Amino acid sequence: MGKFHWITLALAIMGAHSAAHAAPYEDFTQAPSPENAFKYIHQVTTHPRCVNCHGVMKDGVQRPLVGDDSRLHPMNISAVHNLRLQVEGKKFVEIANSSQPVNCRSCHQNSNGTAPGMPPGAANNLMPGFIWHMPPPTMILSRTMTAAQLCEQLLDSKRNSFLAYRGGRNDMATFKKEFVHHVSDDPLVIWAWQPGPGRTAAPGTHQDLVAAMKLWIDAGAPCPTDAES
């Protein structure tokens, strides 16, 4: 096979990969069904902007990731340096004496750094005090997890939160209230489409993710099978 044919084949493969990557969002916007809604939710949730903050277990310790290639956070940062929050009234506050001198807040402020490589940051008035931190190991996400695995995790009340009860398969009313609020107002979720210089934004738009979550839950939050994932 000549050089031209190899180049043509490579471009075709790259194009197919790009189309496959964009397909869930395009499918949802063109045909907004509960099934397509969850495929889009899965596409966003397994994107580096979500996966990186949820971290990975490495040598028995939860560690955050960075970059579009989801590499380990530099400076040997781990859950040991996590910021510990709790709810007091309608505000999130740091648990007294719970954090190390060097923690998430040491670098991650209320907004993104202005140049590539500078720490990202996020905060808003919709969830006061909810600043940069890691969720617990039960909420770890993976770029390779199937849609079926994600669905089971989201609907498991023991694995879908740690700051408040969010309901689940056996309490869909609370699940809808909490998860629509989570994807609508959480500054760290919104940040995925405003990640700052040098980072690829999550697929689609924040507004479309909120719409997908509402549509999926209103349909009873159906889970795909492994064969469908």
Secondary structure, 3 states (H helix, E strand, C coil): CCHHHHHHHHHHHHHHHHHHHHHHHHHHHHCCCHHHHHHHHHHHHCCHHHHHHHCEEECCEEECEECCCCEECHHHCCHHHCCCEEEECCEEEECCCCCCCCCHHHHCCCCCCCCCCCCCCCCCCCCCCCCCCCCCHHHCCCCCCCHHHHHHHHCCCCCCCCCCCCCECCEHHHHHHHHHHHHHHCHHHHHHHCCCCCCCCCCCCHHHHHHHHHHHHHCCCCCCCCCCC
